[in-house]
């Protein structure tokens, strides 16, 4: 799948088309607590990504501006089928200066 196709899918995503992997659930809980998954969904549905990186044919890293200092990175995997599903692989926060290339 190419980046353009992924963007179109991400733009029309619904809650029913998202699958949480075990890795995503465990890592999100250990990094941020049980309630953070709701915040991830909020970013997916209510915020525009600031960057999308294709990691391989079926995996995309999506960055959302989280705060002045951090971006929220969400990694999606594509699960082919009818209907197509997006798997939440993992998420974490990264310093936004990495994306913005701000020198200290």
N, C-alpha and C positions, 0 to 999 in steps of 0.2 A: 504494500500500500504506500502511496506517495503522500507527501506532506499536505498537498492541496485536498486530497480525498479525506485525510484524517481531520483537517480543519472543518470540512463540511459536516462530517459525522459529529465532531465535538460541538458544533454550533446547534445541532438538532437533537442533542442527547436528552434522554429522559431517565428518570430514576430506575425504571424497569430495565433499561439497557446497560446498567452498571452492575458488575460483579466484584465483590471484595475478595481478594485472595487471602488465604490464611496468613501469609507473610505480611500483607498490608495491615490486617487486623492486629496482629501481634506487635509489629513495629510501631504502629500509631499509638496503641495503648501504652507501650513502654516508653515512648518518647514524649508523649503529650497528655496521656490520660484518656479515659473512656469517652469523654464528651467531644474530643477533638474531631472525630469522624464527621459530626454534624457541620463543623466549621469547614472541613474539606469540601463537603457537598455544597455548602454555601458559595465557596469560591468557584467551583466548577460551574454552577448554574447562574451566579449573579455577577461574576467578574470576567473581564476579558484578559486572556493570557498576554503577558509581556514578551514571551518567547516560547517557541516550540522547537525541540531538537529531535530529529529522527535518530533513534539509537540503533535500530536494526529494522528489518522489513516489517515487523509486527509490534514494535515497541517505540513509544514516544514519551519524551520528557517535556512536561508543560510547566512553565514558570508563571506564577501569579504574584503581583506586587502585594506583599503581606503587610508591611509597615515601612517606615522610613529607612529602616536598617536591614530588613529581611525580605526575601522572596519565599514563597511557598512552592516547593517543587513536588509535582505529582507525576508519577510514572504510570502510564497506561499501556496495557497490552491489548492487542486485538484478538478477539475470539471469533473466528469465522463461523458463520452459520446463518440461519434465517429464523429470527432476525439476528443481525450482527450485534455482538456485545463487546463492551469495553471492560477490561479487568483493571481494577486498581491494584497495582503491583506494590508500590511503596510511596511514602511521602516524607518529606523532611524540610526543614527551613535552612536556607543558605543566606549568607550575607549578600545583600543586593549590590554591594560594591564590586562583587565578582562579575556580575552582569554588566554593570555600568562602567567598570574599569576605572573606578575612582582611586587615585593614589592617596596613601596616607601621608 
